Amino acid sequence: MVLETLNPMHYNITSLVPDTMPVATVPILILMCFLFLIWNHEETSSIPGPGYCMGIGPLLSHGRFLWMGVGNACNYYNKTYGEFVRVWISGEETFIISK
């Protein structure tokens, strides 16, 4: 009888979790999503350039500079956004000014 009570397969694990657990997790998940959005919110800049978009924009612009080279990437961004452009190189905000 003692061995039967100590056997973990004897108990149903769902009976150990209260029924209010799923109800309590919904507000916690909503709060976590809200905090994640606030944490990743970035003020929009008046300077044109690729968006930040949770760090994807800096990765793409840095990758473009590595792939195309500085001259071709600058020409691409100048054709796309104009003479004064904000990009990211090595994770730092960089301004390209050209005519």
C-alpha positions as CSV (number, residue, x, y, z in Angstrom):
1,M,0.0,0.0,0.0
2,V,2.9,2.4,0.8
3,L,4.5,1.7,-2.6
4,E,1.3,2.3,-4.4
5,T,0.9,5.8,-2.8
6,L,4.6,6.7,-3.7
7,N,4.2,5.6,-7.3
8,P,4.1,8.8,-9.4
9,M,2.1,7.1,-12.2
10,H,-0.7,6.5,-9.7
11,Y,-1.6,10.2,-9.7
12,N,-3.2,12.0,-12.6
13,I,-1.0,15.2,-13.1
14,T,-4.0,17.2,-14.4
15,S,-5.8,16.7,-11.1
16,L,-2.9,18.4,-9.3
17,V,-3.2,21.7,-11.4
18,P,-6.1,23.8,-10.4
19,D,-8.7,24.7,-12.9
20,T,-8.0,28.5,-12.4
21,M,-4.5,28.1,-13.9
22,P,-5.5,28.7,-17.6
23,V,-7.7,31.7,-16.5
24,A,-4.8,33.2,-14.7
25,T,-2.3,32.8,-17.5
26,V,-4.3,34.8,-20.0
27,P,-3.8,38.2,-18.3
28,I,-0.2,37.4,-17.6
29,L,0.4,36.6,-21.3
30,I,-1.4,39.8,-22.3
31,L,0.7,41.9,-19.9
32,M,3.9,40.2,-21.2
33,C,3.0,41.0,-24.8
34,F,2.2,44.6,-23.9
35,L,5.6,45.0,-22.1
36,F,7.3,43.5,-25.1
37,L,5.7,46.0,-27.4
38,I,6.6,48.9,-25.1
39,W,10.2,47.7,-24.8
40,N,10.7,47.4,-28.6
41,H,8.9,50.7,-29.4
42,E,11.2,53.1,-31.1
43,E,10.4,56.7,-31.8
44,T,10.1,57.3,-35.6
45,S,12.8,59.5,-36.9
46,S,12.3,62.4,-39.3
47,I,15.4,61.3,-41.2
48,P,14.5,58.8,-44.0
49,G,16.0,55.3,-44.0
50,P,15.1,51.7,-43.3
51,G,13.0,51.1,-40.2
52,Y,14.3,49.6,-37.0
53,C,11.6,46.9,-36.8
54,M,12.9,45.1,-33.6
55,G,16.5,45.0,-34.8
56,I,15.9,43.6,-38.2
57,G,16.5,46.9,-40.0
58,P,20.0,47.3,-38.6
59,L,20.9,43.7,-39.6
60,L,19.6,44.2,-43.1
61,S,21.4,47.5,-43.7
62,H,24.7,46.2,-42.2
63,G,24.3,43.0,-44.4
64,R,23.8,45.2,-47.5
65,F,27.0,47.1,-46.8
66,L,28.9,43.9,-46.3
67,W,27.4,42.3,-49.4
68,M,27.4,45.2,-51.9
69,G,30.3,47.3,-50.6
70,V,30.2,50.8,-49.2
71,G,29.9,52.6,-52.6
72,N,27.1,50.5,-54.1
73,A,25.2,50.4,-50.8
74,C,25.4,54.2,-50.5
75,N,24.1,54.6,-54.1
76,Y,21.2,52.2,-53.4
77,Y,20.1,54.0,-50.2
78,N,20.5,57.4,-52.0
79,K,18.3,56.2,-54.9
80,T,15.7,54.8,-52.5
81,Y,15.6,57.4,-49.7
82,G,17.3,60.6,-51.0
83,E,20.4,62.6,-50.3
84,F,20.3,62.3,-46.5
85,V,19.8,58.7,-45.2
86,R,20.0,57.0,-41.8
87,V,21.3,53.5,-41.8
88,W,23.0,51.1,-39.3
89,I,26.6,49.9,-39.8
90,S,28.0,47.6,-37.1
91,G,24.9,48.3,-34.9
92,E,25.5,52.1,-34.8
93,E,23.3,54.6,-36.4
94,T,25.1,56.1,-39.4
95,F,24.1,59.0,-41.6
96,I,24.9,59.1,-45.3
97,I,25.1,62.5,-46.8
98,S,25.7,62.7,-50.6
99,K,24.5,64.5,-53.7
